[in-house]
Amino acid sequence: MSTVVTDLETELNTEHPEPAETTASFPETNTEQTPDGAFRRQRNLFPVRFGDGPGQYPAEPGRYRLLGSVSCGWCRRQLIAIRLLGLEEALPFVPLYGRDGAGWRISETQGDVVQKWGSDRLNSFYERTIPGFTGRGTSPTIIDIETGKVVTNSYHTIDLDLASVWKPFHRAGAPDLYPEELRPEINLLNQQIFDDVNNGTYKVIFATNPQAARAALGIFEARLADYDFRLDSRRYLFGDRITDSDIRLFQTLSSFERSYRPRLADILGDGNVKHLQDFGNLWDYARDLFQHGFVDDRELYFLDLLPGPSGEYVQGLGFAEGLELPDAAEALAAWQQPSGREDLAGSPLYSGPGSGGSFELWSLS
């Protein structure tokens, strides 16, 4: 068990006094619904990109810190990309934990952010960037360690920039997660994965209209069935190479059975919600990625698959709070079963979003 997990488990189970200063924030249950009771996620406040264009930030190793919660799928996506690309030292990660009415706390034992800026609250960096800020800081957020200001909190594009703009700092032999010839189709598939899968579970959980919840689940499971067929003859979503799209799909698959599904079943009935294992190719694919660098001990802990040094699991911290879950050790053993996908290759061509040339009508600026 890593010392990182030891420190985080200690922080998670330590009572912290409220900060002396008053921190204004929206409630963490901020309403994000459409008039018909469906869930519509709020936009990211800082959609800034890395690059050499106007208003962009240059890729400079050591200048920035990635702040995020390992329990957050949007953050785990960035951690997987950083690990695969070898950017751990170029873009150090500092964990967030213990979110309450005043927002996220920043780990004091992992990194130099709290020591340098004298605050363990993520919102204080938003306030420094936008004086009078009264919103809520989100995971993940990248800050400039020298100015103490937020650079970006756009999880939609951080990993794309890490795979492209930060390429000069990749480790030797790092995969090309965002190959130029596939970018238009990756962009559209990513949008589909976000709307229907990553955000699809939240559309069920946070719907205030039962019909909206049922519709969202139907779309979610239809999309999984589509990807299950796609992966019948392809090792990864675009054939024989791992891309950014695989990271985004894995983000939800990895936490589905021990977080999202229990709550979906609680809302809509156990017999009405499929298991990941019901999609055979998708389940094999998820295990393939799981066993090839897509998780580390810290992530296993927050995925409720590995206990901390105390022997305790984090069960109850996520959407499965108050719900009975299968044995964690048995769940981990299932993830470690061979996937049998090593001999698959497959074509990047598929009848998904952007096929027939329609990707040429869209661009991600």
LUMNUDO-971541 format. One record per residue (C-alpha): residue number from 1; residue in one letter; x, y, z. Coordinates in Angstrom, 3 decimals. Layout:
BEGIN
node seq=NUM type=A u=X v=Y w=Z;
...
This chain:
BEGIN
node seq=1 type=M u=0.000 v=0.000 w=0.000;
node seq=2 type=S u=1.461 v=3.363 w=-1.001;
node seq=3 type=T u=2.238 v=6.125 w=1.513;
node seq=4 type=V u=-0.084 v=8.327 w=-0.549;
node seq=5 type=V u=-3.036 v=6.137 w=0.428;
node seq=6 type=T u=-1.875 v=6.124 w=4.059;
node seq=7 type=D u=-1.798 v=9.911 w=4.173;
node seq=8 type=L u=-5.133 v=10.311 w=2.398;
node seq=9 type=E u=-6.853 v=7.799 w=4.654;
node seq=10 type=T u=-5.552 v=9.754 w=7.641;
node seq=11 type=E u=-6.843 v=13.021 w=6.217;
node seq=12 type=L u=-10.212 v=11.541 w=5.328;
node seq=13 type=N u=-10.706 v=10.341 w=8.899;
node seq=14 type=T u=-9.429 v=13.434 w=10.689;
node seq=15 type=E u=-11.799 v=16.050 w=12.009;
node seq=16 type=H u=-10.902 v=19.513 w=10.736;
node seq=17 type=P u=-12.181 v=22.751 w=12.247;
node seq=18 type=E u=-14.002 v=25.116 w=9.950;
node seq=19 type=P u=-11.728 v=27.892 w=8.622;
node seq=20 type=A u=-11.761 v=31.103 w=10.648;
node seq=21 type=E u=-12.679 v=33.163 w=7.608;
node seq=22 type=T u=-16.146 v=32.904 w=6.088;
node seq=23 type=T u=-16.113 v=31.121 w=2.752;
node seq=24 type=A u=-19.091 v=31.900 w=0.534;
node seq=25 type=S u=-20.217 v=29.155 w=-1.815;
node seq=26 type=F u=-23.249 v=27.762 w=-3.489;
node seq=27 type=P u=-24.581 v=24.632 w=-1.779;
node seq=28 type=E u=-22.922 v=21.482 w=-3.117;
node seq=29 type=T u=-26.403 v=20.307 w=-4.076;
node seq=30 type=N u=-26.573 v=23.118 w=-6.601;
node seq=31 type=T u=-29.624 v=22.508 w=-8.799;
node seq=32 type=E u=-28.734 v=21.657 w=-12.386;
node seq=33 type=Q u=-32.063 v=20.637 w=-13.880;
node seq=34 type=T u=-33.981 v=21.495 w=-17.015;
node seq=35 type=P u=-37.668 v=22.499 w=-16.723;
node seq=36 type=D u=-38.740 v=18.919 w=-17.498;
node seq=37 type=G u=-36.806 v=17.475 w=-14.563;
node seq=38 type=A u=-33.767 v=16.186 w=-16.438;
node seq=39 type=F u=-30.198 v=16.777 w=-15.231;
node seq=40 type=R u=-28.073 v=19.299 w=-17.148;
node seq=41 type=R u=-24.507 v=19.624 w=-15.864;
node seq=42 type=Q u=-23.124 v=23.109 w=-15.265;
node seq=43 type=R u=-20.437 v=24.440 w=-17.588;
node seq=44 type=N u=-16.811 v=24.711 w=-16.522;
node seq=45 type=L u=-15.861 v=28.230 w=-15.460;
node seq=46 type=F u=-12.311 v=28.207 w=-16.876;
node seq=47 type=P u=-12.247 v=26.566 w=-20.345;
node seq=48 type=V u=-8.701 v=27.790 w=-21.011;
node seq=49 type=R u=-6.437 v=25.661 w=-23.212;
node seq=50 type=F u=-2.708 v=25.006 w=-23.137;
node seq=51 type=G u=-0.844 v=26.141 w=-26.229;
node seq=52 type=D u=0.874 v=29.129 w=-27.813;
node seq=53 type=G u=-2.270 v=30.898 w=-29.020;
node seq=54 type=P u=-3.855 v=34.079 w=-27.631;
node seq=55 type=G u=-5.064 v=33.608 w=-24.079;
node seq=56 type=Q u=-3.541 v=30.138 w=-23.800;
node seq=57 type=Y u=-1.029 v=28.916 w=-21.246;
node seq=58 type=P u=2.313 v=27.457 w=-22.353;
node seq=59 type=A u=3.205 v=23.896 w=-21.394;
node seq=60 type=E u=5.924 v=24.416 w=-18.775;
node seq=61 type=P u=6.954 v=21.493 w=-16.558;
node seq=62 type=G u=6.772 v=22.356 w=-12.866;
node seq=63 type=R u=4.782 v=25.569 w=-13.300;
node seq=64 type=Y u=1.360 v=24.077 w=-12.585;
node seq=65 type=R u=-0.371 v=21.771 w=-10.129;
node seq=66 type=L u=-3.309 v=19.486 w=-10.848;
node seq=67 type=L u=-5.738 v=19.607 w=-7.920;
node seq=68 type=G u=-8.402 v=16.930 w=-7.874;
node seq=69 type=S u=-10.181 v=14.222 w=-5.946;
node seq=70 type=V u=-9.218 v=10.643 w=-6.751;
node seq=71 type=S u=-12.836 v=9.754 w=-6.032;
node seq=72 type=C u=-13.847 v=11.967 w=-8.975;
node seq=73 type=G u=-14.020 v=10.305 w=-12.385;
node seq=74 type=W u=-13.238 v=13.575 w=-14.192;
node seq=75 type=C u=-9.980 v=13.703 w=-12.222;
node seq=76 type=R u=-9.084 v=10.007 w=-12.551;
node seq=77 type=R u=-9.229 v=10.521 w=-16.315;
node seq=78 type=Q u=-6.388 v=13.053 w=-16.059;
node seq=79 type=L u=-4.396 v=10.813 w=-13.708;
node seq=80 type=I u=-4.573 v=7.918 w=-16.172;
node seq=81 type=A u=-3.356 v=10.163 w=-19.004;
node seq=82 type=I u=-0.537 v=11.581 w=-16.868;
node seq=83 type=R u=0.578 v=8.085 w=-15.871;
node seq=84 type=L u=0.480 v=6.673 w=-19.422;
node seq=85 type=L u=2.336 v=9.698 w=-20.799;
node seq=86 type=G u=4.920 v=9.917 w=-18.012;
node seq=87 type=L u=4.003 v=13.467 w=-16.942;
node seq=88 type=E u=3.997 v=12.873 w=-13.174;
node seq=89 type=E u=6.917 v=15.236 w=-12.536;
node seq=90 type=A u=5.994 v=17.740 w=-15.229;
node seq=91 type=L u=2.485 v=18.248 w=-13.791;
node seq=92 type=P u=2.445 v=17.262 w=-10.100;
node seq=93 type=F u=-0.853 v=16.087 w=-8.645;
node seq=94 type=V u=-2.172 v=17.325 w=-5.297;
node seq=95 type=P u=-5.263 v=15.499 w=-3.953;
node seq=96 type=L u=-8.481 v=17.154 w=-2.865;
node seq=97 type=Y u=-10.589 v=15.501 w=-0.180;
node seq=98 type=G u=-13.281 v=16.156 w=2.382;
node seq=99 type=R u=-15.731 v=18.273 w=0.402;
node seq=100 type=D u=-18.281 v=20.126 w=2.561;
node seq=101 type=G u=-20.368 v=23.285 w=2.438;
node seq=102 type=A u=-17.226 v=25.363 w=1.984;
node seq=103 type=G u=-15.982 v=23.214 w=-0.887;
node seq=104 type=W u=-12.973 v=20.926 w=-1.301;
node seq=105 type=R u=-9.991 v=20.723 w=1.043;
node seq=106 type=I u=-6.479 v=20.425 w=-0.369;
node seq=107 type=S u=-4.156 v=17.735 w=0.975;
node seq=108 type=E u=-1.432 v=19.175 w=3.184;
node seq=109 type=T u=0.723 v=16.046 w=3.021;
node seq=110 type=Q u=0.911 v=15.731 w=-0.757;
node seq=111 type=G u=2.540 v=18.680 w=-2.514;
node seq=112 type=D u=3.457 v=22.284 w=-1.789;
node seq=113 type=V u=0.216 v=24.155 w=-2.498;
node seq=114 type=V u=-1.056 v=24.636 w=1.057;
node seq=115 type=Q u=2.386 v=25.527 w=2.389;
node seq=116 type=K u=3.034 v=28.103 w=-0.324;
node seq=117 type=W u=-0.373 v=29.806 w=-0.292;
node seq=118 type=G u=-1.506 v=29.317 w=3.279;
node seq=119 type=S u=-4.940 v=27.929 w=2.474;
node seq=120 type=D u=-6.247 v=24.376 w=2.319;
node seq=121 type=R u=-9.441 v=25.370 w=0.469;
node seq=122 type=L u=-9.787 v=25.011 w=-3.285;
node seq=123 type=N u=-12.270 v=27.888 w=-3.379;
node seq=124 type=S u=-9.593 v=30.309 w=-2.156;
node seq=125 type=F u=-7.764 v=29.884 w=-5.485;
node seq=126 type=Y u=-10.955 v=30.616 w=-7.392;
node seq=127 type=E u=-11.447 v=33.733 w=-5.255;
node seq=128 type=R u=-7.893 v=34.821 w=-5.998;
node seq=129 type=T u=-8.596 v=34.428 w=-9.711;
node seq=130 type=I u=-12.037 v=36.065 w=-9.679;
node seq=131 type=P u=-12.366 v=38.531 w=-6.783;
node seq=132 type=G u=-15.771 v=38.142 w=-5.177;
node seq=133 type=F u=-16.205 v=34.588 w=-6.497;
node seq=134 type=T u=-19.184 v=32.876 w=-4.844;
node seq=135 type=G u=-19.404 v=29.674 w=-6.872;
node seq=136 type=R u=-17.888 v=26.287 w=-6.149;
node seq=137 type=G u=-14.473 v=25.082 w=-7.161;
node seq=138 type=T u=-14.523 v=21.779 w=-9.010;
node seq=139 type=S u=-12.366 v=18.693 w=-9.456;
node seq=140 type=P u=-10.078 v=18.711 w=-11.360;
node seq=141 type=T u=-8.571 v=22.195 w=-11.362;
node seq=142 type=I u=-5.129 v=23.221 w=-12.618;
node seq=143 type=I u=-3.507 v=26.204 w=-10.897;
node seq=144 type=D u=-0.369 v=28.225 w=-11.611;
node seq=145 type=I u=1.715 v=27.592 w=-8.494;
node seq=146 type=E u=3.536 v=30.937 w=-8.836;
node seq=147 type=T u=0.450 v=33.163 w=-9.077;
node seq=148 type=G u=-1.963 v=31.005 w=-7.087;
node seq=149 type=K u=-4.594 v=31.494 w=-9.779;
node seq=150 type=V u=-6.741 v=28.973 w=-11.624;
node seq=151 type=V u=-5.632 v=28.109 w=-15.156;
node seq=152 type=T u=-8.387 v=25.688 w=-16.174;
node seq=153 type=N u=-11.029 v=23.387 w=-14.730;
node seq=154 type=S u=-12.149 v=22.029 w=-18.116;
node seq=155 type=Y u=-11.901 v=18.262 w=-17.761;
node seq=156 type=H u=-13.215 v=18.114 w=-21.346;
node seq=157 type=T u=-9.910 v=19.352 w=-22.750;
node seq=158 type=I u=-7.152 v=18.932 w=-20.139;
node seq=159 type=D u=-6.334 v=15.382 w=-21.220;
node seq=160 type=L u=-6.399 v=16.383 w=-24.911;
node seq=161 type=D u=-3.809 v=19.078 w=-24.200;
node seq=162 type=L u=-1.709 v=16.669 w=-22.141;
node seq=163 type=A u=-1.676 v=14.290 w=-25.101;
node seq=164 type=S u=-0.775 v=16.968 w=-27.672;
node seq=165 type=V u=0.615 v=20.282 w=-26.385;
node seq=166 type=W u=2.607 v=18.548 w=-23.643;
node seq=167 type=K u=4.070 v=16.003 w=-26.085;
node seq=168 type=P u=7.675 v=17.289 w=-25.818;
node seq=169 type=F u=7.650 v=16.173 w=-22.189;
node seq=170 type=H u=6.201 v=12.664 w=-22.676;
node seq=171 type=R u=8.251 v=9.692 w=-21.597;
node seq=172 type=A u=10.025 v=7.719 w=-24.307;
node seq=173 type=G u=7.642 v=5.237 w=-25.883;
node seq=174 type=A u=4.501 v=6.905 w=-24.531;
node seq=175 type=P u=1.334 v=6.098 w=-26.514;
node seq=176 type=D u=-0.105 v=8.680 w=-28.871;
node seq=177 type=L u=-3.470 v=9.116 w=-27.157;
node seq=178 type=Y u=-4.664 v=11.780 w=-29.588;
node seq=179 type=P u=-3.295 v=10.915 w=-33.079;
node seq=180 type=E u=-3.844 v=13.744 w=-35.545;
node seq=181 type=E u=-5.473 v=11.605 w=-38.214;
node seq=182 type=L u=-8.129 v=10.406 w=-35.762;
node seq=183 type=R u=-8.763 v=13.625 w=-33.844;
node seq=184 type=P u=-12.018 v=14.627 w=-35.571;
node seq=185 type=E u=-13.547 v=11.201 w=-34.893;
node seq=186 type=I u=-12.092 v=11.008 w=-31.372;
node seq=187 type=N u=-13.634 v=14.403 w=-30.599;
node seq=188 type=L u=-17.094 v=13.270 w=-31.659;
node seq=189 type=L u=-16.866 v=9.892 w=-29.932;
node seq=190 type=N u=-15.678 v=11.652 w=-26.778;
node seq=191 type=Q u=-18.703 v=13.932 w=-26.904;
node seq=192 type=Q u=-20.989 v=10.917 w=-27.221;
node seq=193 type=I u=-19.240 v=9.099 w=-24.374;
node seq=194 type=F u=-19.578 v=12.165 w=-22.160;
node seq=195 type=D u=-23.240 v=12.877 w=-22.874;
node seq=196 type=D u=-24.551 v=9.322 w=-22.796;
node seq=197 type=V u=-22.123 v=7.361 w=-20.567;
node seq=198 type=N u=-19.951 v=9.545 w=-18.300;
node seq=199 type=N u=-22.781 v=11.950 w=-17.618;
node seq=200 type=G u=-25.458 v=9.343 w=-18.328;
node seq=201 type=T u=-25.337 v=7.885 w=-14.828;
node seq=202 type=Y u=-25.749 v=11.347 w=-13.302;
node seq=203 type=K u=-28.734 v=12.004 w=-15.574;
node seq=204 type=V u=-30.451 v=9.100 w=-13.826;
node seq=205 type=I u=-29.283 v=9.853 w=-10.290;
node seq=206 type=F u=-30.039 v=13.584 w=-10.340;
node seq=207 type=A u=-33.235 v=13.514 w=-12.390;
node seq=208 type=T u=-36.261 v=14.900 w=-10.587;
node seq=209 type=N u=-38.630 v=13.310 w=-13.101;
node seq=210 type=P u=-38.890 v=9.460 w=-13.138;
node seq=211 type=Q u=-39.506 v=9.508 w=-16.894;
node seq=212 type=A u=-36.295 v=11.482 w=-17.420;
node seq=213 type=A u=-34.414 v=8.920 w=-15.301;
node seq=214 type=R u=-35.788 v=5.983 w=-17.299;
node seq=215 type=A u=-34.977 v=7.700 w=-20.596;
node seq=216 type=A u=-31.419 v=8.405 w=-19.468;
node seq=217 type=L u=-30.903 v=4.782 w=-18.405;
node seq=218 type=G u=-32.207 v=3.546 w=-21.756;
node seq=219 type=I u=-29.755 v=5.743 w=-23.639;
node seq=220 type=F u=-26.899 v=4.736 w=-21.312;
node seq=221 type=E u=-27.469 v=1.007 w=-21.792;
node seq=222 type=A u=-28.024 v=1.371 w=-25.545;
node seq=223 type=R u=-24.673 v=3.113 w=-25.803;
node seq=224 type=L u=-22.965 v=0.334 w=-23.839;
node seq=225 type=A u=-24.510 v=-2.212 w=-26.215;
node seq=226 type=D u=-23.143 v=-0.241 w=-29.164;
node seq=227 type=Y u=-19.633 v=-0.173 w=-27.698;
node seq=228 type=D u=-19.925 v=-3.853 w=-26.791;
node seq=229 type=F u=-20.443 v=-4.640 w=-30.485;
node seq=230 type=R u=-17.656 v=-2.263 w=-31.512;
node seq=231 type=L u=-15.252 v=-4.074 w=-29.190;
node seq=232 type=D u=-16.189 v=-7.533 w=-30.468;
node seq=233 type=S u=-13.526 v=-7.267 w=-33.184;
node seq=234 type=R u=-11.390 v=-4.385 w=-31.852;
node seq=235 type=R u=-9.094 v=-4.501 w=-28.848;
node seq=236 type=Y u=-9.681 v=-0.798 w=-28.217;
node seq=237 type=L u=-12.261 v=1.685 w=-29.471;
node seq=238 type=F u=-10.055 v=2.677 w=-32.409;
node seq=239 type=G u=-8.544 v=-0.704 w=-33.185;
node seq=240 type=D u=-5.104 v=-1.705 w=-31.968;
node seq=241 type=R u=-4.136 v=1.546 w=-30.240;
node seq=242 type=I u=-5.197 v=3.075 w=-26.947;
node seq=243 type=T u=-6.611 v=6.567 w=-27.361;
node seq=244 type=D u=-8.066 v=9.261 w=-25.170;
node seq=245 type=S u=-11.516 v=7.803 w=-25.861;
node seq=246 type=D u=-10.570 v=4.576 w=-24.058;
node seq=247 type=I u=-9.586 v=6.549 w=-20.968;
node seq=248 type=R u=-12.940 v=8.358 w=-20.966;
node seq=249 type=L u=-14.994 v=5.195 w=-21.308;
node seq=250 type=F u=-12.945 v=3.408 w=-18.634;
node seq=251 type=Q u=-13.624 v=6.309 w=-16.274;
node seq=252 type=T u=-17.240 v=5.183 w=-15.915;
node seq=253 type=L u=-16.774 v=1.438 w=-16.390;
node seq=254 type=S u=-14.255 v=1.218 w=-13.547;
node seq=255 type=S u=-16.634 v=2.650 w=-10.944;
node seq=256 type=F u=-19.938 v=1.402 w=-12.304;
node seq=257 type=E u=-20.530 v=-1.739 w=-10.234;
node seq=258 type=R u=-19.457 v=-0.341 w=-6.844;
node seq=259 type=S u=-20.752 v=3.203 w=-7.163;
node seq=260 type=Y u=-23.169 v=4.107 w=-9.933;
node seq=261 type=R u=-25.101 v=0.869 w=-10.449;
node seq=262 type=P u=-26.139 v=0.363 w=-6.814;
node seq=263 type=R u=-27.727 v=3.818 w=-6.823;
node seq=264 type=L u=-29.314 v=3.339 w=-10.258;
node seq=265 type=A u=-30.821 v=0.059 w=-9.043;
node seq=266 type=D u=-32.030 v=1.753 w=-5.874;
node seq=267 type=I u=-33.822 v=4.380 w=-7.983;
node seq=268 type=L u=-35.216 v=2.233 w=-10.805;
node seq=269 type=G u=-35.222 v=-1.316 w=-9.395;
node seq=270 type=D u=-32.456 v=-3.925 w=-9.452;
node seq=271 type=G u=-34.061 v=-5.978 w=-12.217;
node seq=272 type=N u=-34.235 v=-2.929 w=-14.472;
node seq=273 type=V u=-30.523 v=-2.088 w=-14.495;
node seq=274 type=K u=-27.943 v=-4.198 w=-16.316;
node seq=275 type=H u=-24.557 v=-5.129 w=-14.880;
node seq=276 type=L u=-21.289 v=-4.349 w=-16.668;
node seq=277 type=Q u=-20.763 v=-8.102 w=-16.920;
node seq=278 type=D u=-23.925 v=-8.336 w=-19.052;
node seq=279 type=F u=-21.875 v=-6.744 w=-21.849;
node seq=280 type=G u=-19.273 v=-9.480 w=-22.362;
node seq=281 type=N u=-16.903 v=-7.679 w=-24.730;
node seq=282 type=L u=-17.091 v=-4.458 w=-22.724;
node seq=283 type=W u=-16.337 v=-6.288 w=-19.476;
node seq=284 type=D u=-13.331 v=-8.047 w=-21.036;
node seq=285 type=Y u=-12.134 v=-4.726 w=-22.486;
node seq=286 type=A u=-12.459 v=-2.977 w=-19.131;
node seq=287 type=R u=-10.370 v=-5.698 w=-17.446;
node seq=288 type=D u=-7.776 v=-5.422 w=-20.220;
node seq=289 type=L u=-7.336 v=-1.698 w=-19.501;
node seq=290 type=F u=-7.524 v=-2.258 w=-15.741;
node seq=291 type=Q u=-4.531 v=-4.599 w=-15.930;
node seq=292 type=H u=-2.440 v=-2.336 w=-18.182;
node seq=293 type=G u=-1.774 v=0.864 w=-16.264;
node seq=294 type=F u=-5.271 v=2.305 w=-15.955;
node seq=295 type=V u=-5.345 v=2.091 w=-12.131;
node seq=296 type=D u=-2.868 v=2.457 w=-9.288;
node seq=297 type=D u=-3.199 v=1.688 w=-5.565;
node seq=298 type=R u=-4.598 v=5.109 w=-4.767;
node seq=299 type=E u=-7.307 v=4.740 w=-7.393;
node seq=300 type=L u=-8.082 v=1.178 w=-6.287;
node seq=301 type=Y u=-8.651 v=2.537 w=-2.787;
node seq=302 type=F u=-11.105 v=5.173 w=-4.000;
node seq=303 type=L u=-12.792 v=2.675 w=-6.316;
node seq=304 type=D u=-13.548 v=0.688 w=-3.137;
node seq=305 type=L u=-11.532 v=-2.294 w=-4.350;
node seq=306 type=L u=-8.576 v=-2.060 w=-1.956;
node seq=307 type=P u=-8.599 v=-1.310 w=1.786;
node seq=308 type=G u=-6.458 v=1.371 w=3.351;
node seq=309 type=P u=-3.707 v=0.613 w=5.883;
node seq=310 type=S u=-6.363 v=0.460 w=8.608;
node seq=311 type=G u=-8.080 v=-2.381 w=6.750;
node seq=312 type=E u=-11.119 v=-0.206 w=6.084;
node seq=313 type=Y u=-12.667 v=0.394 w=2.650;
node seq=314 type=V u=-14.113 v=3.720 w=1.480;
node seq=315 type=Q u=-17.549 v=2.157 w=0.940;
node seq=316 type=G u=-20.232 v=4.718 w=1.697;
node seq=317 type=L u=-18.336 v=7.792 w=0.463;
node seq=318 type=G u=-19.846 v=7.683 w=-3.027;
node seq=319 type=F u=-23.230 v=7.134 w=-4.626;
node seq=320 type=A u=-23.467 v=3.742 w=-2.937;
node seq=321 type=E u=-23.743 v=5.321 w=0.491;
node seq=322 type=G u=-26.094 v=3.324 w=2.669;
node seq=323 type=L u=-26.387 v=0.487 w=0.151;
node seq=324 type=E u=-25.108 v=-3.068 w=0.553;
node seq=325 type=L u=-22.335 v=-4.043 w=-1.857;
node seq=326 type=P u=-20.810 v=-7.408 w=-2.793;
node seq=327 type=D u=-17.515 v=-8.383 w=-1.188;
node seq=328 type=A u=-14.732 v=-6.024 w=-2.305;
node seq=329 type=A u=-12.011 v=-8.691 w=-2.381;
node seq=330 type=E u=-14.125 v=-10.821 w=-4.705;
node seq=331 type=A u=-14.791 v=-7.798 w=-6.899;
node seq=332 type=L u=-11.062 v=-7.065 w=-7.170;
node seq=333 type=A u=-10.336 v=-10.723 w=-8.015;
node seq=334 type=A u=-12.879 v=-10.510 w=-10.843;
node seq=335 type=W u=-11.120 v=-7.443 w=-12.285;
node seq=336 type=Q u=-7.833 v=-9.364 w=-12.223;
node seq=337 type=Q u=-9.120 v=-12.272 w=-14.324;
node seq=338 type=P u=-7.385 v=-12.497 w=-17.756;
node seq=339 type=S u=-9.214 v=-10.586 w=-20.480;
node seq=340 type=G u=-8.157 v=-12.794 w=-23.409;
node seq=341 type=R u=-8.074 v=-9.790 w=-25.766;
node seq=342 type=E u=-4.359 v=-9.738 w=-26.562;
node seq=343 type=D u=-4.790 v=-11.107 w=-30.093;
node seq=344 type=L u=-7.421 v=-8.595 w=-31.146;
node seq=345 type=A u=-6.508 v=-5.671 w=-33.383;
node seq=346 type=G u=-9.355 v=-4.404 w=-35.548;
node seq=347 type=S u=-10.042 v=-1.406 w=-37.698;
node seq=348 type=P u=-10.447 v=2.176 w=-36.433;
node seq=349 type=L u=-13.359 v=2.513 w=-38.865;
node seq=350 type=Y u=-16.786 v=2.215 w=-37.275;
node seq=351 type=S u=-20.315 v=3.394 w=-37.932;
node seq=352 type=G u=-20.314 v=5.617 w=-34.871;
node seq=353 type=P u=-20.366 v=9.410 w=-34.598;
node seq=354 type=G u=-18.562 v=11.218 w=-37.396;
node seq=355 type=S u=-18.810 v=8.377 w=-39.916;
node seq=356 type=G u=-19.772 v=9.209 w=-43.464;
node seq=357 type=G u=-17.682 v=12.350 w=-43.315;
node seq=358 type=S u=-19.944 v=14.247 w=-40.935;
node seq=359 type=F u=-16.985 v=14.795 w=-38.594;
node seq=360 type=E u=-15.764 v=17.294 w=-41.199;
node seq=361 type=L u=-18.644 v=19.597 w=-40.227;
node seq=362 type=W u=-17.450 v=19.907 w=-36.639;
node seq=363 type=S u=-14.286 v=21.063 w=-34.929;
node seq=364 type=L u=-13.015 v=21.418 w=-31.376;
node seq=365 type=S u=-11.373 v=24.828 w=-31.140;
